Amino acid sequence: MGIGEWFKERWVDISRPKKGGGFEPCGRGEAKKRAYPKCVPASKAASMSTAEKKSAVTRKRKEVRWAKSIRSPVRVATFSKLARAKKPRA
């Protein structure tokens, strides 16, 4: 996948589910009012289990708390190392 295809994908924030299903688009308007988003492509979000989504958001929130003290951007893997080790290869 090239960078052009990456930008064309629809990115969603898995920490903000909609009431009718699906997720809010990625990003945040008011920086001081909301937590940092955990963004993934919509296709990836659809294939993740509820536990995987919760785990990814929890790890992001934990890193954000630590990174605020050093004022650096926060990037967290979508799947934990333990989860990746357990998944069978296709």
Contacts in CASP RR format, 6 or more apart in sequence:
PFRMAT RR
TARGET T0000
AUTHOR 0000-0000-0000
METHOD contacts of the structure
MODEL  1
MGIGEWFKERWVDISRPKKGGGFEPCGRGEAKKRAYPKCVPASKAASMST
AEKKSAVTRKRKEVRWAKSIRSPVRVATFSKLARAKKPRA
9 41 0 8 1.000
9 42 0 8 1.000
9 43 0 8 1.000
10 25 0 8 1.000
10 41 0 8 1.000
10 42 0 8 1.000
11 25 0 8 1.000
11 26 0 8 1.000
11 39 0 8 1.000
11 40 0 8 1.000
11 41 0 8 1.000
11 42 0 8 1.000
12 22 0 8 1.000
12 23 0 8 1.000
12 24 0 8 1.000
12 25 0 8 1.000
12 26 0 8 1.000
12 39 0 8 1.000
12 40 0 8 1.000
12 41 0 8 1.000
12 42 0 8 1.000
12 45 0 8 1.000
13 23 0 8 1.000
13 24 0 8 1.000
13 25 0 8 1.000
13 26 0 8 1.000
13 27 0 8 1.000
13 28 0 8 1.000
13 37 0 8 1.000
13 38 0 8 1.000
13 39 0 8 1.000
14 23 0 8 1.000
14 38 0 8 1.000
14 39 0 8 1.000
14 40 0 8 1.000
14 45 0 8 1.000
14 48 0 8 1.000
14 53 0 8 1.000
14 56 0 8 1.000
14 57 0 8 1.000
15 35 0 8 1.000
15 37 0 8 1.000
15 38 0 8 1.000
15 57 0 8 1.000
15 60 0 8 1.000
16 23 0 8 1.000
16 24 0 8 1.000
16 37 0 8 1.000
17 23 0 8 1.000
17 24 0 8 1.000
18 24 0 8 1.000
22 45 0 8 1.000
23 42 0 8 1.000
23 45 0 8 1.000
26 37 0 8 1.000
26 39 0 8 1.000
27 37 0 8 1.000
27 39 0 8 1.000
28 34 0 8 1.000
28 36 0 8 1.000
28 37 0 8 1.000
35 61 0 8 1.000
35 64 0 8 1.000
36 60 0 8 1.000
36 61 0 8 1.000
36 64 0 8 1.000
36 74 0 8 1.000
38 56 0 8 1.000
38 57 0 8 1.000
38 60 0 8 1.000
38 76 0 8 1.000
40 48 0 8 1.000
40 56 0 8 1.000
40 78 0 8 1.000
44 78 0 8 1.000
45 53 0 8 1.000
48 56 0 8 1.000
48 78 0 8 1.000
52 78 0 8 1.000
52 79 0 8 1.000
52 83 0 8 1.000
55 80 0 8 1.000
55 83 0 8 1.000
56 76 0 8 1.000
56 78 0 8 1.000
56 79 0 8 1.000
56 80 0 8 1.000
59 76 0 8 1.000
59 77 0 8 1.000
59 80 0 8 1.000
60 74 0 8 1.000
60 76 0 8 1.000
63 74 0 8 1.000
63 76 0 8 1.000
64 74 0 8 1.000
67 73 0 8 1.000
67 74 0 8 1.000
77 84 0 8 1.000
79 87 0 8 1.000
END
